[in-house]
């Protein structure tokens, strides 16, 4: 296998982290919405946790995208 082909395969595998981030975001917001509908008075207290979970999950998706770009254009 050529090095160029291996580089593109590695970049594609690194992009799988973005799919995991999308699944994680759906899970976080779905659970928050479910909990907020069950107990609306506690929803405001958990909003900071929601934003923190969103930020961490999105950062991991962006990190996997950055790794894919590094594999494609730098290595």
C-alpha positions in Angstrom: 0.0 0.0 0.0 1.3 3.4 -0.8 2.0 5.9 1.9 -0.5 8.4 0.4 -3.3 5.9 0.5 -2.5 5.0 4.2 -2.6 8.7 5.0 -6.1 9.1 3.6 -7.3 5.9 5.4 -5.9 7.2 8.7 -7.6 10.6 8.2 -10.9 8.8 7.5 -10.6 6.7 10.6 -9.8 9.9 12.6 -13.0 11.5 11.4 -15.0 8.8 13.2 -14.5 10.8 16.3 -16.8 13.5 14.8 -19.6 10.9 14.5 -19.1 10.0 18.2 -19.3 13.7 19.1 -22.6 13.9 17.2 -24.0 10.9 19.0 -22.8 12.3 22.3 -24.5 15.7 21.7 -27.7 14.0 20.9 -27.5 11.9 24.0 -26.7 14.9 26.2 -29.5 17.1 24.9 -32.0 14.3 24.8 -31.4 13.4 28.4 -31.6 17.0 29.4 -34.9 17.5 27.6 -36.3 14.4 29.1 -35.3 15.5 32.6 -36.6 19.0 32.1 -40.0 17.7 31.0 -40.2 15.5 34.1 -39.0 18.1 36.6 -39.2 21.7 35.1 -38.2 23.3 38.4 -34.8 21.6 38.4 -34.0 22.3 34.7 -32.5 25.7 35.3 -30.1 24.3 37.9 -28.8 21.7 35.4 -28.3 24.2 32.5 -24.7 24.9 33.4 -24.0 21.1 33.3 -25.6 20.9 29.9 -23.4 23.7 28.5 -20.3 22.1 30.0 -21.2 18.7 28.5 -21.9 20.4 25.1 -18.5 22.2 25.2 -16.5 19.1 26.1 -18.2 16.9 23.5 -17.9 19.4 20.8 -14.2 20.0 21.6 -13.5 16.3 21.2 -15.2 16.4 17.8 -13.1 19.4 16.7 -10.0 17.7 18.0 -10.7 14.6 15.9 -11.2 16.9 12.9 -7.9 18.6 13.6 -6.1 15.2 13.8 -7.6 14.3 10.4 -6.4 17.5 8.9 -2.9 17.1 10.4 -2.8 13.5 8.9 -3.8 14.7 5.5 -1.7 17.9 5.1 1.2 17.8 7.5 2.4 14.2 7.8 
